[in-house]
Amino acid sequence: MEFVNIIAVPAITAAIYTLIEILKKAFNNNEKFLRFIPLIALILGAVSGIICYFFIPDILPAGNLVVSAIIGAASGLASTGSNQIVKQLTK
């Protein structure tokens, strides 16, 4: 396994985490928006996985489009979990 395959999922997770934080600031922590953050992270992750599949196919260890979308979606949901870890540790 190459080094790029090892860091692909954390890289997508970090990118989605950053996008979610930017969206939170843009929507001024609107309560309705905050409820949809996991769903938005899931969708952004799946789209990222699909984009990686078509444009940089060697970065994800996926053999087809569905698997790459699932890997991306899991990475997006991991960004939500990472947010909660940071939030709980800073309390």
N, CA, C and O atoms as a GROMACS GRO file, in nm:
protein
  364
    1MET      N    1   0.084  -0.118   0.000
    1MET     CA    2   0.000   0.000   0.000
    1MET      C    3   0.089   0.124   0.000
    1MET      O    4   0.186   0.133   0.076
    2GLU      N    5   0.055   0.216  -0.083
    2GLU     CA    6   0.133   0.337  -0.094
    2GLU      C    7   0.097   0.436   0.015
    2GLU      O    8  -0.009   0.428   0.077
    3PHE      N    9   0.187   0.531   0.038
    3PHE     CA   10   0.167   0.633   0.140
    3PHE      C   11   0.044   0.718   0.110
    3PHE      O   12  -0.027   0.760   0.201
    4VAL      N   13   0.018   0.745  -0.018
    4VAL     CA   14  -0.095   0.829  -0.057
    4VAL      C   15  -0.227   0.763  -0.018
    4VAL      O   16  -0.320   0.832   0.024
    5ASN      N   17  -0.236   0.631  -0.032
    5ASN     CA   18  -0.359   0.561   0.006
    5ASN      C   19  -0.384   0.569   0.156
    5ASN      O   20  -0.499   0.566   0.200
    6ILE      N   21  -0.278   0.577   0.234
    6ILE     CA   22  -0.294   0.583   0.379
    6ILE      C   23  -0.347   0.719   0.423
    6ILE      O   24  -0.427   0.727   0.517
    7ILE      N   25  -0.304   0.826   0.358
    7ILE     CA   26  -0.344   0.959   0.402
    7ILE      C   27  -0.466   1.014   0.329
    7ILE      O   28  -0.509   1.126   0.359
    8ALA      N   29  -0.523   0.941   0.236
    8ALA     CA   30  -0.636   0.992   0.158
    8ALA      C   31  -0.759   1.018   0.244
    8ALA      O   32  -0.820   1.124   0.234
    9VAL      N   33  -0.796   0.923   0.328
    9VAL     CA   34  -0.916   0.938   0.411
    9VAL      C   35  -0.900   1.051   0.513
    9VAL      O   36  -0.991   1.133   0.525
   10PRO      N   37  -0.788   1.059   0.587
   10PRO     CA   38  -0.773   1.174   0.678
   10PRO      C   39  -0.768   1.308   0.605
   10PRO      O   40  -0.812   1.409   0.659
   11ALA      N   41  -0.716   1.309   0.483
   11ALA     CA   42  -0.712   1.434   0.407
   11ALA      C   43  -0.853   1.479   0.370
   11ALA      O   44  -0.884   1.598   0.381
   12ILE      N   45  -0.937   1.387   0.328
   12ILE     CA   46  -1.076   1.422   0.298
   12ILE      C   47  -1.148   1.466   0.425
   12ILE      O   48  -1.226   1.561   0.423
   13THR      N   49  -1.121   1.396   0.536
   13THR     CA   50  -1.182   1.433   0.663
   13THR      C   51  -1.144   1.575   0.703
   13THR      O   52  -1.230   1.652   0.745
   14ALA      N   53  -1.018   1.609   0.692
   14ALA     CA   54  -0.973   1.744   0.727
   14ALA      C   55  -1.034   1.849   0.635
   14ALA      O   56  -1.070   1.957   0.681
   15ALA      N   57  -1.044   1.818   0.507
   15ALA     CA   58  -1.103   1.914   0.413
   15ALA      C   59  -1.250   1.938   0.444
   15ALA      O   60  -1.296   2.053   0.441
   16ILE      N   61  -1.324   1.833   0.473
   16ILE     CA   62  -1.467   1.847   0.505
   16ILE      C   63  -1.483   1.921   0.637
   16ILE      O   64  -1.573   2.005   0.650
   17TYR      N   65  -1.398   1.890   0.736
   17TYR     CA   66  -1.402   1.961   0.865
   17TYR      C   67  -1.384   2.111   0.843
   17TYR      O   68  -1.456   2.192   0.902
   18THR      N   69  -1.288   2.148   0.759
   18THR     CA   70  -1.263   2.289   0.731
   18THR      C   71  -1.381   2.353   0.660
   18THR      O   72  -1.421   2.465   0.694
   19LEU      N   73  -1.438   2.284   0.563
   19LEU     CA   74  -1.556   2.338   0.492
   19LEU      C   75  -1.675   2.357   0.586
   19LEU      O   76  -1.746   2.457   0.576
   20ILE      N   77  -1.696   2.263   0.677
   20ILE     CA   78  -1.807   2.274   0.772
   20ILE      C   79  -1.786   2.394   0.864
   20ILE      O   80  -1.880   2.468   0.893
   21GLU      N   81  -1.663   2.414   0.910
   21GLU     CA   82  -1.634   2.528   0.996
   21GLU      C   83  -1.658   2.660   0.922
   21GLU      O   84  -1.709   2.756   0.981
   22ILE      N   85  -1.620   2.666   0.795
   22ILE     CA   86  -1.645   2.786   0.715
   22ILE      C   87  -1.796   2.808   0.699
   22ILE      O   88  -1.843   2.921   0.710
   23LEU      N   89  -1.870   2.702   0.673
   23LEU     CA   90  -2.015   2.714   0.659
   23LEU      C   91  -2.080   2.758   0.789
   23LEU      O   92  -2.176   2.835   0.788
   24LYS      N   93  -2.030   2.710   0.903
   24LYS     CA   94  -2.084   2.753   1.032
   24LYS      C   95  -2.067   2.903   1.050
   24LYS      O   96  -2.160   2.972   1.095
   25LYS      N   97  -1.950   2.954   1.016
   25LYS     CA   98  -1.925   3.098   1.028
   25LYS      C   99  -2.013   3.177   0.929
   25LYS      O  100  -2.061   3.285   0.962
   26ALA      N  101  -2.033   3.122   0.810
   26ALA     CA  102  -2.113   3.191   0.709
   26ALA      C  103  -2.260   3.199   0.750
   26ALA      O  104  -2.328   3.298   0.720
   27PHE      N  105  -2.310   3.096   0.818
   27PHE     CA  106  -2.450   3.094   0.859
   27PHE      C  107  -2.469   3.142   1.003
   27PHE      O  108  -2.578   3.129   1.058
   28ASN      N  109  -2.364   3.197   1.064
   28ASN     CA  110  -2.370   3.254   1.199
   28ASN      C  111  -2.427   3.156   1.302
   28ASN      O  112  -2.505   3.195   1.389
   29ASN      N  113  -2.387   3.030   1.292
   29ASN     CA  114  -2.432   2.925   1.384
   29ASN      C  115  -2.585   2.921   1.396
   29ASN      O  116  -2.638   2.908   1.506
   30ASN      N  117  -2.652   2.932   1.284
   30ASN     CA  118  -2.798   2.923   1.278
   30ASN      C  119  -2.842   2.785   1.328
   30ASN      O  120  -2.787   2.684   1.287
   31GLU      N  121  -2.939   2.782   1.417
   31GLU     CA  122  -2.984   2.657   1.480
   31GLU      C  123  -3.036   2.556   1.377
   31GLU      O  124  -3.009   2.437   1.390
   32LYS      N  125  -3.109   2.602   1.277
   32LYS     CA  126  -3.159   2.511   1.174
   32LYS      C  127  -3.045   2.451   1.094
   32LYS      O  128  -3.048   2.333   1.059
   33PHE      N  129  -2.943   2.532   1.064
   33PHE     CA  130  -2.827   2.483   0.990
   33PHE      C  131  -2.748   2.382   1.073
   33PHE      O  132  -2.703   2.281   1.019
   34LEU      N  133  -2.732   2.407   1.201
   34LEU     CA  134  -2.653   2.319   1.286
   34LEU      C  135  -2.710   2.177   1.293
   34LEU      O  136  -2.636   2.081   1.310
   35ARG      N  137  -2.842   2.165   1.280
   35ARG     CA  138  -2.903   2.032   1.282
   35ARG      C  139  -2.868   1.949   1.159
   35ARG      O  140  -2.872   1.826   1.164
   36PHE      N  141  -2.835   2.015   1.048
   36PHE     CA  142  -2.808   1.944   0.924
   36PHE      C  143  -2.659   1.923   0.897
   36PHE      O  144  -2.623   1.874   0.790
   37ILE      N  145  -2.573   1.959   0.990
   37ILE     CA  146  -2.429   1.946   0.968
   37ILE      C  147  -2.387   1.802   0.937
   37ILE      O  148  -2.310   1.782   0.842
   38PRO      N  149  -2.433   1.700   1.011
   38PRO     CA  150  -2.391   1.564   0.973
   38PRO      C  151  -2.435   1.524   0.832
   38PRO      O  152  -2.360   1.457   0.761
   39LEU      N  153  -2.553   1.563   0.792
   39LEU     CA  154  -2.602   1.532   0.658
   39LEU      C  155  -2.520   1.606   0.552
   39LEU      O  156  -2.485   1.549   0.448
   40ILE      N  157  -2.489   1.732   0.578
   40ILE     CA  158  -2.408   1.810   0.485
   40ILE      C  159  -2.268   1.750   0.474
   40ILE      O  160  -2.213   1.740   0.364
   41ALA      N  161  -2.211   1.709   0.588
   41ALA     CA  162  -2.078   1.646   0.587
   41ALA      C  163  -2.081   1.515   0.509
   41ALA      O  164  -1.987   1.484   0.436
   42LEU      N  165  -2.187   1.438   0.525
   42LEU     CA  166  -2.202   1.312   0.451
   42LEU      C  167  -2.206   1.338   0.301
   42LEU      O  168  -2.137   1.270   0.224
   43ILE      N  169  -2.285   1.435   0.259
   43ILE     CA  170  -2.299   1.466   0.116
   43ILE      C  171  -2.169   1.521   0.060
   43ILE      O  172  -2.125   1.480  -0.048
   44LEU      N  173  -2.105   1.615   0.133
   44LEU     CA  174  -1.978   1.670   0.086
   44LEU      C  175  -1.871   1.562   0.076
   44LEU      O  176  -1.790   1.562  -0.016
   45GLY      N  177  -1.870   1.470   0.172
   45GLY     CA  178  -1.774   1.361   0.168
   45GLY      C  179  -1.797   1.268   0.050
   45GLY      O  180  -1.702   1.228  -0.018
   46ALA      N  181  -1.923   1.234   0.025
   46ALA     CA  182  -1.954   1.146  -0.089
   46ALA      C  183  -1.915   1.213  -0.220
   46ALA      O  184  -1.861   1.148  -0.310
   47VAL      N  185  -1.943   1.342  -0.232
   47VAL     CA  186  -1.905   1.415  -0.354
   47VAL      C  187  -1.753   1.418  -0.366
   47VAL      O  188  -1.700   1.403  -0.476
   48SER      N  189  -1.684   1.438  -0.255
   48SER     CA  190  -1.536   1.438  -0.259
   48SER      C  191  -1.482   1.302  -0.303
   48SER      O  192  -1.387   1.296  -0.380
   49GLY      N  193  -1.543   1.195  -0.254
   49GLY     CA  194  -1.501   1.062  -0.296
   49GLY      C  195  -1.522   1.039  -0.445
   49GLY      O  196  -1.438   0.979  -0.512
   50ILE      N  197  -1.634   1.087  -0.496
   50ILE     CA  198  -1.663   1.073  -0.639
   50ILE      C  199  -1.566   1.156  -0.722
   50ILE      O  200  -1.518   1.111  -0.826
   51ILE      N  201  -1.538   1.278  -0.676
   51ILE     CA  202  -1.442   1.363  -0.748
   51ILE      C  203  -1.304   1.298  -0.749
   51ILE      O  204  -1.236   1.298  -0.851
   52CYS      N  205  -1.263   1.242  -0.635
   52CYS     CA  206  -1.133   1.175  -0.629
   52CYS      C  207  -1.130   1.054  -0.722
   52CYS      O  208  -1.028   1.026  -0.784
   53TYR      N  209  -1.242   0.982  -0.730
   53TYR     CA  210  -1.247   0.864  -0.817
   53TYR      C  211  -1.223   0.901  -0.964
   53TYR      O  212  -1.153   0.830  -1.036
   54PHE      N  213  -1.282   1.013  -1.007
   54PHE     CA  214  -1.269   1.050  -1.148
   54PHE      C  215  -1.140   1.124  -1.180
   54PHE      O  216  -1.081   1.103  -1.286
   55PHE      N  217  -1.096   1.211  -1.089
   55PHE     CA  218  -0.981   1.296  -1.121
   55PHE      C  219  -0.848   1.245  -1.067
   55PHE      O  220  -0.745   1.264  -1.132
   56ILE      N  221  -0.848   1.181  -0.951
   56ILE     CA  222  -0.725   1.122  -0.897
   56ILE      C  223  -0.758   0.980  -0.850
   56ILE      O  224  -0.767   0.956  -0.729
   57PRO      N  225  -0.775   0.886  -0.942
   57PRO     CA  226  -0.823   0.753  -0.904
   57PRO      C  227  -0.727   0.673  -0.818
   57PRO      O  228  -0.770   0.579  -0.750
   58ASP      N  229  -0.600   0.705  -0.817
   58ASP     CA  230  -0.505   0.627  -0.738
   58ASP      C  231  -0.502   0.667  -0.592
   58ASP      O  232  -0.436   0.601  -0.512
   59ILE      N  233  -0.571   0.775  -0.555
   59ILE     CA  234  -0.562   0.823  -0.417
   59ILE      C  235  -0.650   0.741  -0.321
   59ILE      O  236  -0.616   0.726  -0.204
   60LEU      N  237  -0.762   0.688  -0.369
   60LEU     CA  238  -0.850   0.610  -0.284
   60LEU      C  239  -0.836   0.461  -0.317
   60LEU      O  240  -0.824   0.424  -0.433
   61PRO      N  241  -0.836   0.378  -0.214
   61PRO     CA  242  -0.830   0.234  -0.240
   61PRO      C  243  -0.967   0.179  -0.277
   61PRO      O  244  -1.020   0.091  -0.208
   62ALA      N  245  -1.026   0.229  -0.385
   62ALA     CA  246  -1.160   0.189  -0.427
   62ALA      C  247  -1.155   0.138  -0.571
   62ALA      O  248  -1.086   0.193  -0.656
   63GLY      N  249  -1.231   0.032  -0.595
   63GLY     CA  250  -1.233  -0.027  -0.727
   63GLY      C  251  -1.343   0.027  -0.816
   63GLY      O  252  -1.337   0.014  -0.938
   64ASN      N  253  -1.446   0.088  -0.754
   64ASN     CA  254  -1.554   0.141  -0.835
   64ASN      C  255  -1.611   0.268  -0.772
   64ASN      O  256  -1.568   0.310  -0.665
   65LEU      N  257  -1.706   0.327  -0.840
   65LEU     CA  258  -1.762   0.456  -0.800
   65LEU      C  259  -1.837   0.448  -0.667
   65LEU      O  260  -1.826   0.538  -0.585
   66VAL      N  261  -1.912   0.342  -0.646
   66VAL     CA  262  -1.991   0.328  -0.524
   66VAL      C  263  -1.901   0.319  -0.401
   66VAL      O  264  -1.927   0.384  -0.300
   67VAL      N  265  -1.795   0.241  -0.411
   67VAL     CA  266  -1.704   0.226  -0.298
   67VAL      C  267  -1.634   0.358  -0.267
   67VAL      O  268  -1.616   0.393  -0.150
   68SER      N  269  -1.596   0.431  -0.370
   68SER     CA  270  -1.530   0.560  -0.345
   68SER      C  271  -1.628   0.661  -0.284
   68SER      O  272  -1.587   0.742  -0.200
   69ALA      N  273  -1.755   0.657  -0.323
   69ALA     CA  274  -1.855   0.745  -0.262
   69ALA      C  275  -1.876   0.708  -0.115
   69ALA      O  276  -1.893   0.795  -0.030
   70ILE      N  277  -1.875   0.578  -0.085
   70ILE     CA  278  -1.893   0.534   0.054
   70ILE      C  279  -1.772   0.573   0.139
   70ILE      O  280  -1.788   0.617   0.252
   71ILE      N  281  -1.652   0.558   0.084
   71ILE     CA  282  -1.531   0.600   0.157
   71ILE      C  283  -1.535   0.750   0.183
   71ILE      O  284  -1.502   0.795   0.293
   72GLY      N  285  -1.575   0.828   0.084
   72GLY     CA  286  -1.586   0.972   0.101
   72GLY      C  287  -1.692   1.010   0.203
   72GLY      O  288  -1.671   1.099   0.285
   73ALA      N  289  -1.808   0.941   0.198
   73ALA     CA  290  -1.915   0.969   0.295
   73ALA      C  291  -1.871   0.936   0.437
   73ALA      O  292  -1.901   1.011   0.530
   74ALA      N  293  -1.800   0.825   0.454
   74ALA     CA  294  -1.749   0.790   0.587
   74ALA      C  295  -1.647   0.893   0.635
   74ALA      O  296  -1.642   0.926   0.753
   75SER      N  297  -1.567   0.944   0.543
   75SER     CA  298  -1.472   1.049   0.579
   75SER      C  299  -1.545   1.176   0.621
   75SER      O  300  -1.504   1.243   0.716
   76GLY      N  301  -1.652   1.210   0.552
   76GLY     CA  302  -1.732   1.326   0.588
   76GLY      C  303  -1.794   1.312   0.726
   76GLY      O  304  -1.794   1.407   0.804
   77LEU      N  305  -1.846   1.194   0.756
   77LEU     CA  306  -1.903   1.171   0.889
   77LEU      C  307  -1.794   1.169   0.996
   77LEU      O  308  -1.820   1.207   1.110
   78ALA      N  309  -1.675   1.126   0.960
   78ALA     CA  310  -1.563   1.129   1.055
   78ALA      C  311  -1.527   1.272   1.092
   78ALA      O  312  -1.480   1.298   1.202
   79SER      N  313  -1.548   1.365   0.999
   79SER     CA  314  -1.519   1.505   1.031
   79SER      C  315  -1.616   1.557   1.137
   79SER      O  316  -1.578   1.638   1.221
   80THR      N  317  -1.741   1.510   1.134
   80THR     CA  318  -1.837   1.548   1.237
   80THR      C  319  -1.794   1.491   1.372
   80THR      O  320  -1.803   1.559   1.474
   81GLY      N  321  -1.748   1.367   1.372
   81GLY     CA  322  -1.698   1.307   1.496
   81GLY      C  323  -1.575   1.378   1.548
   81GLY      O  324  -1.559   1.395   1.669
   82SER      N  325  -1.488   1.420   1.458
   82SER     CA  326  -1.368   1.495   1.499
   82SER      C  327  -1.407   1.627   1.564
   82SER      O  328  -1.346   1.670   1.661
   83ASN      N  329  -1.509   1.690   1.509
   83ASN     CA  330  -1.558   1.815   1.566
   83ASN      C  331  -1.607   1.791   1.709
   83ASN      O  332  -1.579   1.871   1.799
   84GLN      N  333  -1.678   1.683   1.730
   84GLN     CA  334  -1.729   1.654   1.864
   84GLN      C  335  -1.616   1.621   1.962
   84GLN      O  336  -1.624   1.656   2.080
   85ILE      N  337  -1.512   1.555   1.915
   85ILE     CA  338  -1.399   1.525   2.002
   85ILE      C  339  -1.333   1.656   2.048
   85ILE      O  340  -1.305   1.674   2.166
   86VAL      N  341  -1.309   1.746   1.954
   86VAL     CA  342  -1.248   1.875   1.988
   86VAL      C  343  -1.339   1.953   2.083
   86VAL      O  344  -1.292   2.014   2.179
   87LYS      N  345  -1.469   1.950   2.056
   87LYS     CA  346  -1.564   2.022   2.138
   87LYS      C  347  -1.568   1.969   2.281
   87LYS      O  348  -1.572   2.047   2.376
   88GLN      N  349  -1.566   1.838   2.297
   88GLN     CA  350  -1.573   1.778   2.430
   88GLN      C  351  -1.441   1.796   2.508
   88GLN      O  352  -1.443   1.811   2.630
   89LEU      N  353  -1.329   1.794   2.438
   89LEU     CA  354  -1.201   1.810   2.505
   89LEU      C  355  -1.176   1.953   2.551
   89LEU      O  356  -1.100   1.976   2.645
   90THR      N  357  -1.240   2.050   2.485
   90THR     CA  358  -1.220   2.189   2.523
   90THR      C  359  -1.322   2.237   2.626
   90THR      O  360  -1.316   2.352   2.670
   91LYS      N  361  -1.415   2.152   2.666
   91LYS     CA  362  -1.513   2.190   2.770
   91LYS      C  363  -1.447   2.193   2.905
   91LYS      O  364  -1.513   2.223   3.005
   0.00000   0.00000   0.00000
